Amino acid sequence: MKRILSSPVTALAFGLALRLFFVLKHPANSGDTVIYEQIAANWLKHHVYAMNVSGQPVPADLRMPGYPAFLAFIYALSGKVGEAARLPVMLAQIFVDLLTCVAIASLAEAMNIAADLPSRNKRVFTVALWLAALCPFTANYTAVALTEVFAIFFTALALLFFVRLSVETMGPAQNPAVNSRYIPRTPAALAISAGLCVGLGTLFRPETPLLLVTAIFVYVVFFLKKEKLRHTATIVLLMCSAAILPLVPWAIRNYLTLHEIEMLAPRNSMLPGELDPVGFVSWEKTWLYRFRDCYLVPWKLNDEPINIDDLPSNALDSAEERERVGAILDQYNEDLTLTPQEDSAFAQLARERTARHPLRTYLWLPLRRSVRIWFTPRIELLPISGNVFPLALMAEEDPVDQRVTIVLFFLNIVFVGLGIFGAIRLWPNRAARPVVALLALYILLRTIFLSTLETPEPRYVLVCFPALIALAAQLFAPRKKIASDSAPKNPAATYLPAVQDES
């Protein structure tokens, strides 16, 4: 049994079964799904990267081209488009996600190499593979046509190359037994590979360069300590050049078609002729921190009426403010189109609210958004209400819903907790500190970035799960023997944790 469970094939088989369960039993849909499908269909049929406006394809840049290109490829292979092609799309995403599991396990193993273990550590690889394969939060997103599967995949690969780069350039580990024939070994090749993964990932999610920024910062700090300025400059230049390369065709297309020099999708993506609701978004940022409120207010804009009674209490500071907001919403609800005047009124409200409580807007709400996106049951794609309280009433009305929500909530805490304790365990090892700093800083920077968004969607932190799982696997690393010319006086000191600093 131990041999079976330690086999990568077994872990991947269980991972496949879990993903097939989500795809076949709980396929999901999203507002962005229709956008991606429409762009892909126009790209394939009309050879134009466009959205339909009044029945005609109009060139647009509101989404990065990576996922529409993937959909167009599946459409060409299957002969189906849109909703009819979703099953082939999801099956292809299962394959990519299983590759991600292997990449995460390799990342965990590479971190052990950075810690200078004396031999190849199969246990860490196996544990990380099982954790990745059975993680329901990432597996769930194979069942929806969104970018998460590919964003996680390229993040895991980029982190793997970044960690191996730190091993080759900073760490003392030079054990040929741990080298893989599939991973380049020279610092230049690793830097180029990492940069390319960041660039390709950016074609799916425009905030992926945060990973490159994190890596550059960490390498500069640790390299400068070793007085390797020239080498650092070379590595940084190679990474940046490789990251930009996949984005060049997209930038050329935007310049020729839209007359804009743009490598990333705009933060507020609008079709030609649409109003950019800057004031409305600024107002939202002064109160919105819960994902469920996105369904009640921002995602209804220009599509459905917005009822003032749906606003949470923290969105209105006084009766006078409630009256002003109600008057603006009444005007909006007449034609369900936000006008420049209404947007300006929301902007004025945002300025006033921020002036009254600047810490609320710039500190407390971002912190609350961060807590919400990390500590959530992540049931947004499942047919579950997520209602847990009152406990007795929900246990009687819908016990299955309540139990599943509670289990997923605590399971999410387990994954986050394991990752934190894995980082704590590995940090004392000086050789592994650049690696731990890279992963921890990336998670921190991405969380800070996401806390500034007006729609705190829990799915946006899923790209951090490769780092979390790889760190969590370090808790299961076996203890190692410290090499010494003479036996230690204290036999109990012979075996130390794998993260013990040997300097």
Stockholm file with secondary structure:
# STOCKHOLM 1.0

chainA/1-503         MKRILSSPVTALAFGLALRLFFVLKHPANSGDTVIYEQIAANWLKHHVYAMNVSGQPVPADLRMPGYPAFLAFIYALSGKVGEAARLPVMLAQIFVDLLTCVAIASLAEAMNIAADLPSRNKRVFTVALWLAALCPFTANYTAVALTEVFAIFFTALALLFFVRLSVETMGPAQNPAVNSRYIPRTPAALAISAGLCVGLGTLFRPETPLLLVTAIFVYVVFFLKKEKLRHTATIVLLMCSAAILPLVPWAIRNYLTLHEIEMLAPRNSMLPGELDPVGFVSWEKTWLYRFRDCYLVPWKLNDEPINIDDLPSNALDSAEERERVGAILDQYNEDLTLTPQEDSAFAQLARERTARHPLRTYLWLPLRRSVRIWFTPRIELLPISGNVFPLALMAEEDPVDQRVTIVLFFLNIVFVGLGIFGAIRLWPNRAARPVVALLALYILLRTIFLSTLETPEPRYVLVCFPALIALAAQLFAPRKKIASDSAPKNPAATYLPAVQDES
#=GR chainA/1-503 SS CHHHHTCHHHHHHHHHHHHHHHHHHCCCCCHHHHHHHHHHHHHHHHSCCEEEETTEEEECCSSCSHHHHHHHHHHHHHSCCGGGGHHHHHHHHHHHHHHHHHHHHHHHHHHHHHTTCSSCCHHHHHHHHHHHHTCHHHHGGGGSSSSHHHHHHHHHHHHHHHHHHHHHHTCCCCCGGGCCTTSCCSHHHHHHHHHHHHHHHHTTCTTTHHHHHHHHHHHHHHHHHTTCHHHHHHHHHHHHHHHHGGGHHHHHHHHHHHSCCCSSCCSSCCCTTCCCCHHHHHHHTTTCCCTHHHHHTGGGTTTSCCCGGGSCGGGCSSHHHHHHHHHHHHHHHHHTCCCHHHHHHHHHHHHHHHHHCHHIIIIIHHHHHHHHHHSSCCCTTSSCCCCCCSHHHHHHHCHHHHHHHHHHHHHHHHHHHHHHHHHHHHTTCGGGHHHHHHHHHHHHHHHHHHHTSSSCCGGGGGGGHHHHHHHHHGGGCCCEECCCSSCCSSGGGSEECTTCCCC
#=GC SS_cons         CHHHHTCHHHHHHHHHHHHHHHHHHCCCCCHHHHHHHHHHHHHHHHSCCEEEETTEEEECCSSCSHHHHHHHHHHHHHSCCGGGGHHHHHHHHHHHHHHHHHHHHHHHHHHHHHTTCSSCCHHHHHHHHHHHHTCHHHHGGGGSSSSHHHHHHHHHHHHHHHHHHHHHHTCCCCCGGGCCTTSCCSHHHHHHHHHHHHHHHHTTCTTTHHHHHHHHHHHHHHHHHTTCHHHHHHHHHHHHHHHHGGGHHHHHHHHHHHSCCCSSCCSSCCCTTCCCCHHHHHHHTTTCCCTHHHHHTGGGTTTSCCCGGGSCGGGCSSHHHHHHHHHHHHHHHHHTCCCHHHHHHHHHHHHHHHHHCHHIIIIIHHHHHHHHHHSSCCCTTSSCCCCCCSHHHHHHHCHHHHHHHHHHHHHHHHHHHHHHHHHHHHTTCGGGHHHHHHHHHHHHHHHHHHHTSSSCCGGGGGGGHHHHHHHHHGGGCCCEECCCSSCCSSGGGSEECTTCCCC
//
